[in-house]
Structure formats: structure tokens, C-alpha cells
């Protein structure tokens, strides 16, 4: 099983750590990046609403 952990910490203090595992390392990486992308979009939306 391939495992990947990605952490994003923004200057505002917001932080996301994503853990993915899959037999296919490529799929694990893609899912982790999608998690990060969704997090960044949510942060952009929050900033626009303020």
C-alpha cells in the first residue's frame, strides 16, 4: 500500500493535512492534491466573504 501525507499551512494560520493511501501511488497523490485544492478554494471563498 502506498501512502502519502501533504500539509498546507497558509500565512493566515489555516492548516490542512491530508492522508491518502492506495495501491496506486498516482491515485493517492491525485486525491491528496484534490483535497488541498478544495481547501484552498474554501479559504478563497472565506476571504472574499469578509
C-alpha distance matrix in Angstrom:
0.0 3.8 6.5 10.1 13.4 16.7 20.1 23.4 26.6 29.8 33.3 34.4 32.0 29.6 26.0 22.7 19.2 16.3 12.8 10.2 6.6 5.7 4.8 7.8 8.3 11.9 11.7 10.0 12.8 15.4 14.8 15.1 18.2 19.7 19.5 21.3 23.8 24.7 25.3 27.6 29.4 30.1 31.4 33.7 35.0 35.8 37.6 39.6 40.7 42.1
3.8 0.0 3.8 6.9 10.5 13.5 17.1 20.3 23.6 26.7 30.1 31.5 29.3 27.0 23.5 20.2 16.8 14.0 10.8 8.4 5.4 5.4 5.7 6.8 5.5 9.2 9.6 7.4 9.6 12.6 12.6 12.4 15.2 17.1 17.1 18.5 21.0 22.3 22.8 24.7 26.8 27.7 28.8 30.9 32.5 33.4 34.9 37.0 38.3 39.6
6.5 3.8 0.0 3.8 6.9 10.3 13.7 17.0 20.2 23.5 26.9 28.1 25.8 23.5 19.9 16.7 13.2 10.6 7.3 5.8 4.2 6.7 8.6 9.4 7.4 10.4 10.4 7.0 8.7 12.0 11.3 10.2 13.3 15.4 14.7 15.9 18.8 20.0 20.0 22.0 24.4 25.0 25.8 28.2 29.9 30.4 31.9 34.2 35.4 36.5
10.1 6.9 3.8 0.0 3.8 6.7 10.2 13.4 16.7 19.9 23.3 24.7 22.5 20.4 16.8 13.7 10.4 8.1 5.9 5.4 6.3 8.9 11.4 11.0 8.1 10.1 10.3 6.6 6.7 10.2 9.7 7.6 10.4 12.9 12.2 12.7 15.7 17.3 17.0 18.7 21.3 22.1 22.7 24.9 26.9 27.4 28.7 31.0 32.4 33.4
13.4 10.5 6.9 3.8 0.0 3.8 6.8 10.3 13.3 16.7 20.0 21.2 18.9 16.9 13.2 10.4 6.9 5.6 4.6 6.5 8.8 12.0 14.9 14.6 11.7 13.1 13.0 9.3 8.8 11.7 10.7 7.5 10.1 12.7 11.0 10.9 14.4 15.8 14.8 16.5 19.5 19.9 20.0 22.6 24.6 24.7 25.9 28.6 29.9 30.6
16.7 13.5 10.3 6.7 3.8 0.0 3.8 6.8 10.1 13.2 16.6 18.1 16.1 14.1 10.6 8.1 5.6 5.4 6.8 8.8 11.7 14.6 17.5 16.6 13.5 13.9 13.9 10.7 9.0 11.2 10.6 6.8 8.1 11.0 9.4 8.1 11.6 13.4 12.1 13.3 16.5 17.2 16.9 19.3 21.6 21.8 22.7 25.3 26.9 27.5
20.1 17.1 13.7 10.2 6.8 3.8 0.0 3.8 6.6 10.0 13.2 14.6 12.4 10.7 7.2 5.6 4.2 6.4 9.0 11.8 15.0 18.0 21.1 20.3 17.3 17.6 17.4 14.3 12.5 14.2 13.3 9.5 10.2 12.6 10.4 8.3 11.9 13.3 11.0 12.0 15.5 15.7 14.8 17.5 19.9 19.6 20.2 23.2 24.7 24.9
23.4 20.3 17.0 13.4 10.3 6.8 3.8 0.0 3.8 6.5 10.0 11.4 10.0 8.2 5.6 5.3 6.4 8.8 12.0 14.5 17.9 20.8 23.9 22.7 19.7 19.4 19.1 16.5 14.3 15.2 14.5 11.0 10.4 12.4 10.4 7.3 10.2 11.8 9.1 9.1 12.9 13.3 11.8 14.2 17.0 16.6 16.9 19.8 21.5 21.6
26.6 23.6 20.2 16.7 13.3 10.1 6.6 3.8 0.0 3.8 6.7 8.2 6.5 5.8 4.3 6.6 8.6 11.7 15.0 17.9 21.3 24.3 27.5 26.4 23.4 23.1 22.9 20.2 18.0 18.9 18.1 14.6 14.1 15.8 13.5 10.4 12.9 14.0 10.7 10.3 14.0 13.8 11.4 14.0 16.8 15.7 15.5 18.9 20.5 19.9
29.8 26.7 23.5 19.9 16.7 13.2 10.0 6.5 3.8 0.0 3.8 5.3 5.5 5.3 6.2 8.9 11.7 14.6 18.1 20.7 24.3 27.1 30.3 29.0 26.0 25.3 25.0 22.6 20.3 20.6 19.9 16.8 15.5 16.7 14.8 11.5 12.9 14.0 10.6 9.2 12.5 12.5 9.4 11.4 14.5 13.3 12.4 15.8 17.6 16.9
33.3 30.1 26.9 23.3 20.0 16.6 13.2 10.0 6.7 3.8 0.0 3.8 5.3 7.3 9.2 12.4 15.1 18.2 21.6 24.4 27.9 30.7 33.9 32.6 29.5 28.8 28.7 26.3 23.8 24.2 23.7 20.5 19.2 20.5 18.6 15.3 16.4 17.4 14.1 12.3 15.3 15.1 11.6 13.1 16.1 14.5 12.8 16.3 18.1 16.6
34.4 31.5 28.1 24.7 21.2 18.1 14.6 11.4 8.2 5.3 3.8 0.0 3.8 5.6 8.8 12.2 15.5 18.5 22.1 25.0 28.6 31.6 34.9 33.8 31.0 30.3 29.7 27.3 25.2 25.3 24.3 21.3 20.2 20.8 18.6 15.7 16.7 16.9 13.4 12.0 14.5 13.4 9.8 11.7 14.1 11.8 10.4 14.1 15.3 13.6
32.0 29.3 25.8 22.5 18.9 16.1 12.4 10.0 6.5 5.5 5.3 3.8 0.0 3.8 6.3 10.0 12.9 16.3 19.7 22.9 26.4 29.6 33.0 32.2 29.4 29.2 28.5 25.8 24.0 24.5 23.2 20.0 19.5 20.4 17.7 15.1 16.9 16.9 13.1 12.8 15.6 14.2 11.1 13.8 16.0 13.6 13.1 16.9 17.7 16.2
29.6 27.0 23.5 20.4 16.9 14.1 10.7 8.2 5.8 5.3 7.3 5.6 3.8 0.0 3.8 7.0 10.5 13.5 17.1 20.1 23.7 26.8 30.3 29.5 26.9 26.5 25.6 23.0 21.4 21.6 20.0 17.0 16.7 17.1 14.2 11.9 13.7 13.3 9.5 9.8 12.5 10.9 8.3 11.6 13.5 11.4 11.8 15.4 16.1 15.3
26.0 23.5 19.9 16.8 13.2 10.6 7.2 5.6 4.3 6.2 9.2 8.8 6.3 3.8 0.0 3.8 6.8 10.1 13.5 16.7 20.3 23.5 26.9 26.3 23.6 23.6 22.7 19.8 18.4 19.0 17.4 14.1 14.3 15.2 12.1 10.0 12.7 12.6 9.0 10.0 13.2 12.0 10.2 13.6 15.6 14.1 14.8 18.3 19.1 18.7
22.7 20.2 16.7 13.7 10.4 8.1 5.6 5.3 6.6 8.9 12.4 12.2 10.0 7.0 3.8 0.0 3.8 6.5 10.0 13.0 16.7 19.8 23.3 22.8 20.4 20.4 19.2 16.3 15.2 15.8 13.9 10.7 11.4 12.1 8.8 7.4 10.6 10.5 7.3 9.4 12.5 11.5 10.9 14.2 15.9 15.1 16.5 19.5 20.3 20.6
19.2 16.8 13.2 10.4 6.9 5.6 4.2 6.4 8.6 11.7 15.1 15.5 12.9 10.5 6.8 3.8 0.0 3.8 6.8 10.1 13.6 16.9 20.4 20.1 17.6 18.2 17.2 13.9 13.1 14.5 12.5 9.1 10.9 12.2 9.1 8.3 12.1 12.4 10.0 12.2 15.3 14.7 14.5 17.6 19.4 18.8 20.2 23.1 24.0 24.4
16.3 14.0 10.6 8.1 5.6 5.4 6.4 8.8 11.7 14.6 18.2 18.5 16.3 13.5 10.1 6.5 3.8 0.0 3.8 6.6 10.3 13.4 17.0 16.7 14.6 15.1 13.7 10.4 10.3 11.5 9.1 6.1 8.8 9.8 6.9 7.6 11.2 11.4 10.2 12.8 15.3 15.1 15.8 18.6 20.1 20.1 21.8 24.3 25.2 26.2
12.8 10.8 7.3 5.9 4.6 6.8 9.0 12.0 15.0 18.1 21.6 22.1 19.7 17.1 13.5 10.0 6.8 3.8 0.0 3.8 6.9 10.4 13.9 14.3 12.4 13.8 12.3 8.7 9.6 11.6 9.2 6.9 10.4 11.7 9.4 10.7 14.1 14.4 13.7 16.4 18.8 18.6 19.5 22.3 23.7 23.8 25.6 28.0 28.9 29.9
10.2 8.4 5.8 5.4 6.5 8.8 11.8 14.5 17.9 20.7 24.4 25.0 22.9 20.1 16.7 13.0 10.1 6.6 3.8 0.0 3.8 6.9 10.5 10.7 9.3 10.7 8.9 5.4 7.5 9.3 7.0 6.1 9.9 10.9 9.7 11.7 14.5 14.9 15.2 17.8 19.7 20.0 21.3 23.8 25.0 25.6 27.5 29.6 30.5 31.9
6.6 5.4 4.2 6.3 8.8 11.7 15.0 17.9 21.3 24.3 27.9 28.6 26.4 23.7 20.3 16.7 13.6 10.3 6.9 3.8 0.0 3.8 7.1 8.3 7.6 10.1 8.5 5.5 8.6 10.8 9.2 9.2 12.7 13.8 13.1 15.2 17.8 18.4 18.9 21.4 23.2 23.6 25.1 27.4 28.6 29.3 31.3 33.3 34.2 35.7
5.7 5.4 6.7 8.9 12.0 14.6 18.0 20.8 24.3 27.1 30.7 31.6 29.6 26.8 23.5 19.8 16.9 13.4 10.4 6.9 3.8 0.0 3.8 5.2 6.2 8.5 6.8 5.4 9.1 10.7 9.7 10.9 13.9 14.7 14.9 17.3 19.2 19.9 21.0 23.3 24.8 25.6 27.3 29.3 30.4 31.5 33.5 35.2 36.2 37.9
4.8 5.7 8.6 11.4 14.9 17.5 21.1 23.9 27.5 30.3 33.9 34.9 33.0 30.3 26.9 23.3 20.4 17.0 13.9 10.5 7.1 3.8 0.0 3.8 6.3 9.0 8.3 8.1 11.3 12.9 12.8 14.2 16.8 17.7 18.4 20.5 22.3 23.3 24.6 26.6 28.0 29.1 30.8 32.6 33.8 35.0 36.9 38.5 39.7 41.5
7.8 6.8 9.4 11.0 14.6 16.6 20.3 22.7 26.4 29.0 32.6 33.8 32.2 29.5 26.3 22.8 20.1 16.7 14.3 10.7 8.3 5.2 3.8 0.0 3.8 5.5 5.5 6.6 9.0 10.2 11.1 12.7 14.7 15.8 17.1 19.0 20.3 21.7 23.3 24.9 26.2 27.7 29.4 30.8 32.2 33.7 35.4 36.8 38.3 40.1
8.3 5.5 7.4 8.1 11.7 13.5 17.3 19.7 23.4 26.0 29.5 31.0 29.4 26.9 23.6 20.4 17.6 14.6 12.4 9.3 7.6 6.2 6.3 3.8 0.0 3.8 5.5 5.1 6.2 8.7 10.0 10.6 12.4 14.3 15.5 16.7 18.4 20.2 21.4 22.7 24.5 26.1 27.3 28.8 30.5 31.9 33.3 34.9 36.6 38.2
11.9 9.2 10.4 10.1 13.1 13.9 17.6 19.4 23.1 25.3 28.8 30.3 29.2 26.5 23.6 20.4 18.2 15.1 13.8 10.7 10.1 8.5 9.0 5.5 3.8 0.0 3.8 5.5 5.2 6.2 8.7 10.0 10.7 12.3 14.4 15.5 16.4 18.5 20.1 21.1 22.5 24.5 25.9 26.9 28.7 30.4 31.6 33.0 34.8 36.7
11.7 9.6 10.4 10.3 13.0 13.9 17.4 19.1 22.9 25.0 28.7 29.7 28.5 25.6 22.7 19.2 17.2 13.7 12.3 8.9 8.5 6.8 8.3 5.5 5.5 3.8 0.0 3.8 5.4 5.1 6.1 8.6 9.9 10.5 12.4 14.3 15.1 16.5 18.5 20.0 21.0 22.6 24.5 25.7 27.0 28.7 30.4 31.6 33.1 35.1
10.0 7.4 7.0 6.6 9.3 10.7 14.3 16.5 20.2 22.6 26.3 27.3 25.8 23.0 19.8 16.3 13.9 10.4 8.7 5.4 5.5 5.4 8.1 6.6 5.1 5.5 3.8 0.0 3.8 5.5 5.3 6.2 8.7 10.0 10.7 12.5 14.3 15.6 16.8 18.6 20.2 21.4 22.9 24.6 26.1 27.4 29.0 30.6 32.1 33.8
12.8 9.6 8.7 6.7 8.8 9.0 12.5 14.3 18.0 20.3 23.8 25.2 24.0 21.4 18.4 15.2 13.1 10.3 9.6 7.5 8.6 9.1 11.3 9.0 6.2 5.2 5.4 3.8 0.0 3.8 5.5 5.1 6.2 8.6 10.0 10.7 12.2 14.4 15.5 16.6 18.4 20.1 21.2 22.6 24.5 25.9 27.1 28.8 30.5 32.1
15.4 12.6 12.0 10.2 11.7 11.2 14.2 15.2 18.9 20.6 24.2 25.3 24.5 21.6 19.0 15.8 14.5 11.5 11.6 9.3 10.8 10.7 12.9 10.2 8.7 6.2 5.1 5.5 3.8 0.0 3.8 5.5 5.1 6.2 8.7 9.9 10.4 12.3 14.3 15.2 16.4 18.4 20.0 20.9 22.5 24.4 25.7 26.9 28.7 30.6
14.8 12.6 11.3 9.7 10.7 10.6 13.3 14.5 18.1 19.9 23.7 24.3 23.2 20.0 17.4 13.9 12.5 9.1 9.2 7.0 9.2 9.7 12.8 11.1 10.0 8.7 6.1 5.3 5.5 3.8 0.0 3.8 5.4 5.0 6.3 8.7 9.8 10.6 12.5 14.3 15.3 16.7 18.6 20.1 21.2 22.8 24.6 25.9 27.2 29.2
15.1 12.4 10.2 7.6 7.5 6.8 9.5 11.0 14.6 16.8 20.5 21.3 20.0 17.0 14.1 10.7 9.1 6.1 6.9 6.1 9.2 10.9 14.2 12.7 10.6 10.0 8.6 6.2 5.1 5.5 3.8 0.0 3.8 5.4 5.1 6.4 8.7 10.1 10.8 12.6 14.4 15.6 16.8 18.7 20.3 21.4 22.9 24.7 26.1 27.7
18.2 15.2 13.3 10.4 10.1 8.1 10.2 10.4 14.1 15.5 19.2 20.2 19.5 16.7 14.3 11.4 10.9 8.8 10.4 9.9 12.7 13.9 16.8 14.7 12.4 10.7 9.9 8.7 6.2 5.1 5.4 3.8 0.0 3.8 5.4 5.0 6.1 8.6 9.8 10.5 12.2 14.2 15.3 16.4 18.4 19.9 21.0 22.6 24.4 26.1
19.7 17.1 15.4 12.9 12.7 11.0 12.6 12.4 15.8 16.7 20.5 20.8 20.4 17.1 15.2 12.1 12.2 9.8 11.7 10.9 13.8 14.7 17.7 15.8 14.3 12.3 10.5 10.0 8.6 6.2 5.0 5.4 3.8 0.0 3.8 5.4 4.9 6.2 8.6 9.8 10.5 12.3 14.2 15.3 16.5 18.4 20.0 21.1 22.7 24.7
19.5 17.1 14.7 12.2 11.0 9.4 10.4 10.4 13.5 14.8 18.6 18.6 17.7 14.2 12.1 8.8 9.1 6.9 9.4 9.7 13.1 14.9 18.4 17.1 15.5 14.4 12.4 10.7 10.0 8.7 6.3 5.1 5.4 3.8 0.0 3.8 5.5 5.3 6.3 8.8 10.1 10.7 12.5 14.5 15.5 16.7 18.6 20.3 21.4 23.1
21.3 18.5 15.9 12.7 10.9 8.1 8.3 7.3 10.4 11.5 15.3 15.7 15.1 11.9 10.0 7.4 8.3 7.6 10.7 11.7 15.2 17.3 20.5 19.0 16.7 15.5 14.3 12.5 10.7 9.9 8.7 6.4 5.0 5.4 3.8 0.0 3.8 5.5 5.0 6.2 8.7 9.9 10.6 12.4 14.3 15.3 16.6 18.5 20.1 21.5
23.8 21.0 18.8 15.7 14.4 11.6 11.9 10.2 12.9 12.9 16.4 16.7 16.9 13.7 12.7 10.6 12.1 11.2 14.1 14.5 17.8 19.2 22.3 20.3 18.4 16.4 15.1 14.3 12.2 10.4 9.8 8.7 6.1 4.9 5.5 3.8 0.0 3.8 5.4 5.1 6.2 8.6 9.9 10.6 12.4 14.3 15.4 16.6 18.5 20.3
24.7 22.3 20.0 17.3 15.8 13.4 13.3 11.8 14.0 14.0 17.4 16.9 16.9 13.3 12.6 10.5 12.4 11.4 14.4 14.9 18.4 19.9 23.3 21.7 20.2 18.5 16.5 15.6 14.4 12.3 10.6 10.1 8.6 6.2 5.3 5.5 3.8 0.0 3.8 5.5 5.1 6.2 8.7 9.9 10.6 12.3 14.3 15.4 16.6 18.8
25.3 22.8 20.0 17.0 14.8 12.1 11.0 9.1 10.7 10.6 14.1 13.4 13.1 9.5 9.0 7.3 10.0 10.2 13.7 15.2 18.9 21.0 24.6 23.3 21.4 20.1 18.5 16.8 15.5 14.3 12.5 10.8 9.8 8.6 6.3 5.0 5.4 3.8 0.0 3.8 5.5 5.1 6.3 8.8 10.0 10.6 12.4 14.4 15.5 17.0
27.6 24.7 22.0 18.7 16.5 13.3 12.0 9.1 10.3 9.2 12.3 12.0 12.8 9.8 10.0 9.4 12.2 12.8 16.4 17.8 21.4 23.3 26.6 24.9 22.7 21.1 20.0 18.6 16.6 15.2 14.3 12.6 10.5 9.8 8.8 6.2 5.1 5.5 3.8 0.0 3.8 5.4 5.0 6.2 8.7 9.8 10.6 12.4 14.3 15.6
29.4 26.8 24.4 21.3 19.5 16.5 15.5 12.9 14.0 12.5 15.3 14.5 15.6 12.5 13.2 12.5 15.3 15.3 18.8 19.7 23.2 24.8 28.0 26.2 24.5 22.5 21.0 20.2 18.4 16.4 15.3 14.4 12.2 10.5 10.1 8.7 6.2 5.1 5.5 3.8 0.0 3.8 5.4 5.0 6.2 8.6 9.9 10.6 12.4 14.6
30.1 27.7 25.0 22.1 19.9 17.2 15.7 13.3 13.8 12.5 15.1 13.4 14.2 10.9 12.0 11.5 14.7 15.1 18.6 20.0 23.6 25.6 29.1 27.7 26.1 24.5 22.6 21.4 20.1 18.4 16.7 15.6 14.2 12.3 10.7 9.9 8.6 6.2 5.1 5.4 3.8 0.0 3.8 5.4 5.1 6.2 8.7 9.9 10.6 12.7
31.4 28.8 25.8 22.7 20.0 16.9 14.8 11.8 11.4 9.4 11.6 9.8 11.1 8.3 10.2 10.9 14.5 15.8 19.5 21.3 25.1 27.3 30.8 29.4 27.3 25.9 24.5 22.9 21.2 20.0 18.6 16.8 15.3 14.2 12.5 10.6 9.9 8.7 6.3 5.0 5.4 3.8 0.0 3.8 5.5 5.1 6.2 8.7 10.0 10.9
33.7 30.9 28.2 24.9 22.6 19.3 17.5 14.2 14.0 11.4 13.1 11.7 13.8 11.6 13.6 14.2 17.6 18.6 22.3 23.8 27.4 29.3 32.6 30.8 28.8 26.9 25.7 24.6 22.6 20.9 20.1 18.7 16.4 15.3 14.5 12.4 10.6 9.9 8.8 6.2 5.0 5.4 3.8 0.0 3.8 5.4 5.1 6.2 8.7 10.2
35.0 32.5 29.9 26.9 24.6 21.6 19.9 17.0 16.8 14.5 16.1 14.1 16.0 13.5 15.6 15.9 19.4 20.1 23.7 25.0 28.6 30.4 33.8 32.2 30.5 28.7 27.0 26.1 24.5 22.5 21.2 20.3 18.4 16.5 15.5 14.3 12.4 10.6 10.0 8.7 6.2 5.1 5.5 3.8 0.0 3.8 5.4 5.1 6.2 8.9
35.8 33.4 30.4 27.4 24.7 21.8 19.6 16.6 15.7 13.3 14.5 11.8 13.6 11.4 14.1 15.1 18.8 20.1 23.8 25.6 29.3 31.5 35.0 33.7 31.9 30.4 28.7 27.4 25.9 24.4 22.8 21.4 19.9 18.4 16.7 15.3 14.3 12.3 10.6 9.8 8.6 6.2 5.1 5.4 3.8 0.0 3.8 5.5 5.2 6.5
37.6 34.9 31.9 28.7 25.9 22.7 20.2 16.9 15.5 12.4 12.8 10.4 13.1 11.8 14.8 16.5 20.2 21.8 25.6 27.5 31.3 33.5 36.9 35.4 33.3 31.6 30.4 29.0 27.1 25.7 24.6 22.9 21.0 20.0 18.6 16.6 15.4 14.3 12.4 10.6 9.9 8.7 6.2 5.1 5.4 3.8 0.0 3.8 5.5 5.4
39.6 37.0 34.2 31.0 28.6 25.3 23.2 19.8 18.9 15.8 16.3 14.1 16.9 15.4 18.3 19.5 23.1 24.3 28.0 29.6 33.3 35.2 38.5 36.8 34.9 33.0 31.6 30.6 28.8 26.9 25.9 24.7 22.6 21.1 20.3 18.5 16.6 15.4 14.4 12.4 10.6 9.9 8.7 6.2 5.1 5.5 3.8 0.0 3.8 5.5
40.7 38.3 35.4 32.4 29.9 26.9 24.7 21.5 20.5 17.6 18.1 15.3 17.7 16.1 19.1 20.3 24.0 25.2 28.9 30.5 34.2 36.2 39.7 38.3 36.6 34.8 33.1 32.1 30.5 28.7 27.2 26.1 24.4 22.7 21.4 20.1 18.5 16.6 15.5 14.3 12.4 10.6 10.0 8.7 6.2 5.2 5.5 3.8 0.0 3.8
42.1 39.6 36.5 33.4 30.6 27.5 24.9 21.6 19.9 16.9 16.6 13.6 16.2 15.3 18.7 20.6 24.4 26.2 29.9 31.9 35.7 37.9 41.5 40.1 38.2 36.7 35.1 33.8 32.1 30.6 29.2 27.7 26.1 24.7 23.1 21.5 20.3 18.8 17.0 15.6 14.6 12.7 10.9 10.2 8.9 6.5 5.4 5.5 3.8 0.0
